[in-house]
């Protein structure tokens, strides 16, 4: 089956609409709202905060922060830029 649009980055099947495929082709990303439930997002957020606050320390996790050198600097999840290698944390992964 040949796609009439000649889209390179997605498969011609019934998973994505033609509009979604074209958006991905044009922009390089696709946002699918409500793909993950609010309940799950809240669970993931709570575990992320626990990791950022060092309440848990999954093996290999790397937290990168914007740290400002001043006495009243408060470390929190709001200062985290990136979290790498979190695959050992079952809740987040």
Secondary structure, 3 states (H helix, E strand, C coil): CCCCCCCCCCCCCCCCCHHHHHHHHHHCCCCCCCCCCHHHHHHHHHHHHHHHCCCCCCCCCEEEECCCCCCCCCCCHHHEEEEECCCCCCCCC
